[in-house]
Amino acid sequence: MKKLLIAVIATLFLMSCKGREQNIKINQNTNNMITDSTSQYGYNLGFLKKHIEVIELKKGNSSIALVPAWQGRVMTSTAEGNKGFSFGWINRELIAAQKKVTHINAYGGEERIWLGPEGGQFSIFFRKGVDFVYDNWQTPPFIDTEAFEITALTDTSVTFSHNAEIENYSGSFFKLNIERKVVLLSAEQIAKETGINTGGLNCVAYRSENKLTNTGTNDWKKETGLLSVWMLEMFNPSPSVVVVIPFNQGEEKSLGVPVNDSYFGKISGDRLKISGNRVFFRADGKSRGKIGIPPLRATGVLGSYDSENKALTLLYCNLPRVKSEYVNSAWEIQKDPYSGDAINSYNDGPLADGSQMGPFYEMETSSPAATLKSGESITHEQITVHITGDRSLLNSTALKVLGVTLDEIEKAF
């Protein structure tokens, strides 16, 4: 009887230990799920709503979250409902701090509007006469901290408006209005506007129409400086993300270089590669670098593939049908202030002091320099598409739009 009692006690002890182990594993799994949930749309939507007013556009499992207080930017989106992957990079630390900082309030967001140029004699980010160094660089408040007014709202579209004034580095004064409309697209609209068949795939896509109007009495002239609409998209990096940009082939003498990587210094071959008429750019958020595609090289489309999260992102922009000039944002007095790029991509990384804003990566598009008379406008449109799902269907889409297979993207580096 005594032996039986000891055996029972031993069994109960072992079961208790095993139970504790299971509980530890369950707790660990729960913690992992909580950690993983930060990459889910529903988690990020809830986080944003705790700190700021959010507008959500929805159609089925496709949703996008916008913040009027931050210039109507799209903060993030999903193709698979609240538990789906959250595509936009969000600076949770800055948002939770609930305070403004100098230079730029980088709240994040997968699509925001800026205006160029950033540097040069016609810059709107540097005061007249100062040196082009980071300590003097300041994002204008109307594209940083000022709220945009909602002028129209439906379940699938929202329109914002904002009036502003700015003086450039040379002392020229601009009075302007920005109107921004964002439309969540249906599968039929996606097919019509991009040619992509989303059947069998998870997809979220939206079009933004960004209109810049000269509301002042003076005409905007090249001699005194011009502005441009500049759209920037911030996404979550991973070791597997590669940006792909098709470009027009031809002589450098007439079209310019295929890719400009002189923004923050030359980029090494293990991060930037040209193959045929495609540029491959590693976007892992671990090395700071930026590339640009000159206007005559740009095709109006670029994209990225994240093989870790099995997500294909495509970006389309409306390019002018005639040769156009683009503002130059280099941080220097420029020989040619209208020799800028039409398309850009940026990979974040540590600064010299080891600090880092992100990590994130960006895909960017710009309008031509806006030579506007009083009352005239320029509109820059782009379409952002995120797709997840069956690999073979994703592969067909990548091949159709970017001209490369997923295998080619994954093996680029």
C-alpha positions as CSV (number, residue, x, y, z in Angstrom):
1,M,0.0,0.0,0.0
2,K,2.9,2.3,0.9
3,K,4.6,1.5,-2.4
4,L,1.3,2.3,-4.3
5,L,1.0,5.6,-2.4
6,I,4.6,6.6,-3.3
7,A,3.9,5.7,-7.0
8,V,0.7,7.8,-7.1
9,I,2.5,10.8,-5.5
10,A,5.4,10.4,-8.0
11,T,3.0,10.2,-10.9
12,L,1.1,13.3,-9.7
13,F,4.5,15.1,-9.3
14,L,5.5,14.2,-12.8
15,M,2.1,15.2,-14.2
16,S,2.4,18.5,-12.3
17,C,5.9,19.1,-13.8
18,K,4.7,18.2,-17.2
19,G,1.7,20.5,-16.8
20,R,4.0,23.4,-15.8
21,E,6.2,22.7,-18.8
22,Q,3.1,22.8,-21.0
23,N,1.9,26.0,-19.4
24,I,5.3,27.5,-20.0
25,K,5.2,26.5,-23.6
26,I,1.6,27.8,-23.9
27,N,2.7,31.1,-22.3
28,Q,5.7,31.2,-24.6
29,N,3.5,30.6,-27.6
30,T,1.1,33.2,-26.4
31,N,4.0,35.7,-26.0
32,N,5.1,34.8,-29.5
33,M,1.6,35.4,-30.8
34,I,1.5,38.8,-29.0
35,T,4.8,39.7,-30.5
36,D,3.7,38.4,-33.9
37,S,0.5,40.4,-33.6
38,T,2.4,43.6,-34.1
39,S,2.7,42.7,-37.7
40,Q,-1.1,42.2,-38.0
41,Y,-3.3,44.9,-39.3
42,G,-5.9,44.7,-36.5
43,Y,-3.2,45.2,-33.8
44,N,-1.8,48.3,-35.6
45,L,-5.3,49.7,-36.3
46,G,-6.1,49.4,-32.6
47,F,-2.8,51.0,-31.6
48,L,-3.3,53.9,-33.9
49,K,-6.9,54.5,-32.6
50,K,-5.5,54.8,-29.0
51,H,-3.4,57.8,-30.0
52,I,-5.0,59.5,-33.0
53,E,-8.2,59.8,-35.1
54,V,-8.2,57.1,-37.9
55,I,-10.4,56.8,-41.0
56,E,-10.7,53.2,-42.3
57,L,-11.8,52.4,-45.8
58,K,-13.0,48.8,-46.2
59,K,-14.1,46.5,-49.0
60,G,-14.4,42.8,-48.0
61,N,-11.1,41.7,-46.4
62,S,-9.3,44.7,-47.9
63,S,-8.8,47.8,-45.7
64,I,-6.6,50.9,-45.4
65,A,-6.2,53.1,-42.4
66,L,-5.6,56.8,-42.9
67,V,-4.8,59.7,-40.4
68,P,-6.2,63.2,-41.2
69,A,-3.9,64.8,-38.6
70,W,-0.8,63.5,-40.5
71,Q,-1.7,64.9,-43.9
72,G,-4.2,62.1,-44.7
73,R,-1.4,59.6,-45.1
74,V,-2.2,55.9,-45.4
75,M,-0.7,54.4,-42.3
76,T,-1.1,50.8,-43.2
77,S,-3.3,48.3,-45.1
78,T,-4.4,44.7,-45.2
79,A,-5.4,42.2,-47.9
80,E,-6.7,39.6,-45.4
81,G,-8.7,41.4,-42.7
82,N,-7.6,42.2,-39.2
83,K,-5.4,39.1,-38.9
84,G,-3.7,39.8,-42.2
85,F,-0.2,41.2,-42.6
86,S,0.1,45.0,-41.9
87,F,2.0,46.4,-44.8
88,G,2.9,49.9,-43.6
89,W,5.8,50.8,-41.3
90,I,4.6,52.5,-38.1
91,N,6.8,54.3,-35.7
92,R,5.1,53.2,-32.6
93,E,7.7,54.6,-30.2
94,L,7.3,58.2,-31.6
95,I,3.5,57.9,-31.8
96,A,3.2,56.6,-28.2
97,A,5.4,59.4,-26.9
98,Q,2.7,61.9,-28.0
99,K,5.2,64.7,-28.5
100,K,6.8,66.5,-31.5
101,V,10.5,66.4,-32.3
102,T,12.7,68.6,-34.5
103,H,13.7,68.0,-38.1
104,I,10.9,65.5,-38.9
105,N,8.1,63.7,-37.0
106,A,8.6,60.3,-38.7
107,Y,5.3,58.7,-37.7
108,G,5.7,56.3,-40.6
109,G,2.9,55.3,-43.0
110,E,2.9,53.5,-46.3
111,E,1.9,56.5,-48.4
112,R,2.4,60.1,-47.6
113,I,2.6,63.3,-49.6
114,W,5.7,65.6,-49.5
115,L,6.7,68.4,-51.8
116,G,10.2,68.8,-53.5
117,P,12.8,69.9,-53.7
118,E,14.5,68.9,-50.5
119,G,17.9,70.4,-51.2
120,G,19.6,73.0,-53.5
121,Q,19.0,76.7,-54.1
122,F,15.3,76.2,-54.4
123,S,14.9,73.9,-51.4
124,I,11.9,74.2,-49.1
125,F,13.6,72.2,-46.3
126,F,16.4,74.7,-45.7
127,R,16.2,78.4,-44.7
128,K,17.8,81.0,-46.9
129,G,21.6,81.1,-46.6
130,V,22.2,78.2,-44.2
131,D,24.6,75.3,-44.8
132,F,23.1,72.1,-46.2
133,V,23.7,70.0,-43.1
134,Y,21.3,67.9,-41.0
135,D,21.2,70.4,-38.1
136,N,19.7,72.9,-40.5
137,W,17.3,70.5,-42.3
138,Q,13.6,70.9,-41.3
139,T,10.5,69.4,-42.8
140,P,7.9,72.1,-43.5
141,P,5.0,71.8,-40.9
142,F,2.3,71.4,-43.6
143,I,3.8,68.1,-44.7
144,D,4.9,67.0,-41.2
145,T,2.6,68.0,-38.3
146,E,-0.3,70.0,-39.7
147,A,-3.7,68.3,-40.1
148,F,-5.5,68.1,-43.5
149,E,-9.3,68.8,-43.6
150,I,-11.7,66.1,-44.7
151,T,-13.8,67.5,-47.5
152,A,-15.5,64.2,-48.7
153,L,-15.9,60.7,-47.2
154,T,-17.5,57.4,-48.3
155,D,-16.9,53.8,-47.4
156,T,-14.2,53.5,-50.0
157,S,-12.9,57.0,-50.6
158,V,-11.8,60.1,-48.7
159,T,-10.7,63.5,-49.9
160,F,-8.5,65.9,-47.9
161,S,-7.5,69.6,-48.5
162,H,-5.0,72.0,-47.0
163,N,-3.8,75.5,-47.6
164,A,-0.1,76.4,-46.9
165,E,2.6,79.0,-47.5
166,I,6.3,78.4,-47.8
167,E,9.5,80.4,-48.7
168,N,12.3,78.6,-50.5
169,Y,16.1,78.8,-50.0
170,S,16.4,81.6,-52.5
171,G,13.6,83.7,-50.9
172,S,10.8,82.9,-53.3
173,F,7.4,82.8,-51.7
174,F,4.7,80.1,-52.5
175,K,1.1,80.1,-51.6
176,L,-0.6,76.7,-52.4
177,N,-3.3,74.3,-51.8
178,I,-3.0,70.5,-51.6
179,E,-6.0,68.3,-52.4
180,R,-5.5,64.6,-51.8
181,K,-8.1,61.9,-52.7
182,V,-7.6,58.2,-51.8
183,V,-9.8,55.5,-53.3
184,L,-9.9,51.8,-52.2
185,L,-10.1,49.8,-55.5
186,S,-12.4,46.9,-56.2
187,A,-11.1,43.8,-58.1
188,E,-12.7,45.1,-61.3
189,Q,-11.1,48.5,-60.9
190,I,-7.7,46.9,-60.2
191,A,-8.0,44.9,-63.4
192,K,-9.1,47.9,-65.4
193,E,-6.4,50.2,-64.1
194,T,-3.4,47.8,-63.8
195,G,-4.3,44.7,-65.9
196,I,-3.8,42.5,-62.8
197,N,-6.2,39.6,-62.4
198,T,-6.6,39.2,-58.6
199,G,-8.7,36.0,-58.9
200,G,-7.5,33.4,-56.3
201,L,-5.3,36.0,-54.5
202,N,-5.6,38.2,-51.5
203,C,-5.3,41.8,-52.6
204,V,-5.6,45.4,-51.4
205,A,-5.1,48.3,-53.7
206,Y,-5.7,52.0,-53.7
207,R,-5.3,55.0,-55.9
208,S,-4.2,58.4,-54.7
209,E,-4.8,61.6,-56.6
210,N,-2.6,64.4,-55.3
211,K,-3.3,67.9,-56.6
212,L,-1.1,70.9,-56.1
213,T,-2.5,74.3,-56.9
214,N,-0.8,77.7,-57.1
215,T,-3.2,79.9,-55.0
216,G,-1.0,82.9,-55.0
217,T,-0.9,85.9,-57.3
218,N,2.6,85.2,-58.7
219,D,3.4,82.6,-61.4
220,W,5.8,79.8,-60.4
221,K,8.9,80.1,-62.7
222,K,12.1,78.1,-63.2
223,E,14.3,81.0,-62.5
224,T,12.9,81.5,-58.9
225,G,12.2,77.8,-58.1
226,L,9.5,75.3,-58.7
227,L,7.8,72.7,-56.5
228,S,6.8,69.1,-57.2
229,V,4.5,66.5,-55.7
230,W,6.6,63.8,-54.0
231,M,5.0,60.6,-52.8
232,L,6.8,58.4,-50.3
233,E,5.9,54.9,-49.1
234,M,7.4,53.3,-46.0
235,F,7.2,49.6,-45.6
236,N,8.4,46.9,-43.2
237,P,11.8,45.4,-44.2
238,S,13.0,41.9,-43.8
239,P,16.2,40.1,-44.8
240,S,14.4,38.8,-47.9
241,V,12.9,42.0,-49.3
242,V,14.2,43.0,-52.8
243,V,12.9,46.1,-54.7
244,V,12.7,45.6,-58.5
245,I,12.6,48.6,-60.9
246,P,12.3,48.1,-64.7
247,F,13.9,50.8,-66.8
248,N,14.0,51.8,-70.4
249,Q,17.1,50.7,-72.3
250,G,19.1,53.0,-74.5
251,E,22.2,55.2,-74.7
252,E,23.2,57.0,-71.6
253,K,24.0,60.1,-73.6
254,S,20.3,60.5,-74.5
255,L,18.5,58.8,-71.5
256,G,20.9,59.2,-68.6
257,V,22.3,56.5,-66.4
258,P,20.0,53.6,-65.7
259,V,20.3,54.1,-62.0
260,N,21.6,57.0,-59.8
261,D,23.1,55.8,-56.5
262,S,25.0,58.9,-55.5
263,Y,22.5,60.2,-52.9
264,F,24.3,58.8,-49.8
265,G,27.4,57.4,-51.5
266,K,27.9,54.5,-53.9
267,I,26.1,51.3,-53.1
268,S,27.9,48.0,-53.1
269,G,27.3,45.2,-55.5
270,D,25.8,42.9,-52.8
271,R,23.0,45.5,-52.4
272,L,22.5,46.9,-55.9
273,K,22.5,45.0,-59.2
274,I,21.5,45.7,-62.8
275,S,20.4,42.7,-64.8
276,G,19.1,43.3,-68.3
277,N,16.6,46.2,-68.0
278,R,15.9,45.6,-64.3
279,V,17.4,47.2,-61.2
280,F,17.5,45.0,-58.0
281,F,17.9,46.7,-54.7
282,R,18.2,45.0,-51.3
283,A,15.7,46.4,-48.8
284,D,16.5,44.8,-45.5
285,G,16.7,48.0,-43.4
286,K,20.3,47.3,-42.5
287,S,22.3,49.7,-44.7
288,R,21.4,53.3,-45.5
289,G,21.2,54.0,-49.2
290,K,19.1,55.5,-51.9
291,I,18.7,55.1,-55.7
292,G,16.9,57.0,-58.4
293,I,15.7,56.4,-61.9
294,P,15.9,59.3,-64.3
295,P,12.7,60.5,-66.0
296,L,13.6,59.1,-69.5
297,R,14.5,55.7,-67.9
298,A,11.4,55.4,-65.8
299,T,8.6,53.1,-66.9
300,G,6.1,54.2,-64.3
301,V,6.1,50.9,-62.4
302,L,8.2,49.4,-59.6
303,G,7.7,46.8,-56.9
304,S,9.1,44.7,-54.2
305,Y,8.8,41.1,-53.0
306,D,9.1,39.9,-49.4
307,S,9.7,36.2,-49.6
308,E,9.6,35.9,-45.8
309,N,6.0,37.1,-45.7
310,K,5.2,36.0,-49.2
311,A,4.0,39.5,-50.2
312,L,4.3,41.2,-53.5
313,T,3.9,45.0,-53.6
314,L,3.5,47.0,-56.8
315,L,3.5,50.7,-57.3
316,Y,2.3,52.5,-60.5
317,C,2.5,56.2,-61.2
318,N,1.3,58.4,-64.0
319,L,4.3,59.7,-66.0
320,P,4.0,62.6,-68.4
321,R,3.8,61.7,-72.1
322,V,6.3,64.4,-73.0
323,K,9.9,65.1,-71.9
324,S,9.7,66.8,-68.5
325,E,12.0,68.3,-65.9
326,Y,12.2,67.1,-62.3
327,V,13.4,69.0,-59.3
328,N,16.8,68.1,-57.9
329,S,16.9,67.4,-54.1
330,A,20.7,67.1,-53.7
331,W,21.9,68.9,-50.5
332,E,24.1,71.4,-52.4
333,I,24.0,74.4,-54.6
334,Q,23.3,72.7,-57.9
335,K,24.5,73.2,-61.4
336,D,21.2,71.9,-62.8
337,P,18.3,72.2,-60.3
338,Y,16.0,70.4,-62.7
339,S,18.0,67.2,-63.2
340,G,16.1,65.1,-60.6
341,D,14.8,61.6,-60.7
342,A,11.3,60.4,-61.3
343,I,11.4,57.3,-59.2
344,N,13.3,56.5,-56.1
345,S,13.9,53.7,-53.5
346,Y,15.5,54.1,-50.1
347,N,16.8,51.5,-47.7
348,D,17.1,52.6,-44.1
349,G,20.1,51.8,-42.0
350,P,22.2,52.9,-39.0
351,L,23.7,56.4,-39.1
352,A,27.4,57.1,-38.2
353,D,26.5,57.4,-34.5
354,G,24.7,54.0,-34.6
355,S,21.2,55.5,-34.3
356,Q,18.4,54.6,-36.7
357,M,15.0,56.0,-37.4
358,G,13.5,52.8,-38.7
359,P,14.2,50.2,-39.9
360,F,12.0,50.6,-43.0
361,Y,12.4,50.8,-46.7
362,E,10.7,53.2,-49.2
363,M,9.4,53.3,-52.7
364,E,8.9,56.9,-54.0
365,T,7.5,58.6,-57.1
366,S,7.5,62.3,-58.1
367,S,5.6,64.6,-60.4
368,P,7.5,66.9,-62.9
369,A,8.5,70.3,-61.7
370,A,5.3,72.4,-61.5
371,T,5.5,75.5,-63.7
372,L,2.1,76.9,-62.6
373,K,0.5,80.2,-63.3
374,S,-1.7,81.7,-60.6
375,G,-4.7,79.4,-60.2
376,E,-3.2,76.5,-62.2
377,S,-2.8,73.0,-60.8
378,I,-0.8,69.8,-61.4
379,T,-2.0,66.3,-60.3
380,H,0.1,63.3,-59.6
381,E,-1.6,59.9,-59.4
382,Q,-0.3,56.6,-58.2
383,I,-1.7,53.1,-57.4
384,T,-0.4,50.9,-54.6
385,V,-1.1,47.2,-54.8
386,H,-0.3,44.5,-52.2
387,I,-0.9,40.9,-53.0
388,T,-0.5,37.6,-51.0
389,G,-1.5,34.1,-51.7
390,D,-0.7,31.2,-54.1
391,R,2.9,31.4,-55.2
392,S,2.3,30.4,-58.8
393,L,-0.3,33.2,-59.2
394,L,2.0,35.7,-57.5
395,N,4.8,34.5,-59.8
396,S,2.6,35.1,-62.9
397,T,1.8,38.6,-61.6
398,A,5.5,39.5,-60.9
399,L,6.5,38.2,-64.4
400,K,3.7,40.2,-66.1
401,V,4.3,43.5,-64.3
402,L,8.0,43.5,-63.4
403,G,9.3,41.1,-66.1
404,V,10.9,38.8,-63.6
405,T,10.0,35.6,-61.7
406,L,9.9,35.3,-57.9
407,D,12.9,32.9,-58.2
408,E,14.9,35.6,-60.0
409,I,14.0,38.1,-57.3
410,E,15.0,35.7,-54.5
411,K,18.3,34.8,-56.2
412,A,19.2,38.4,-57.1
413,F,21.6,38.6,-54.1
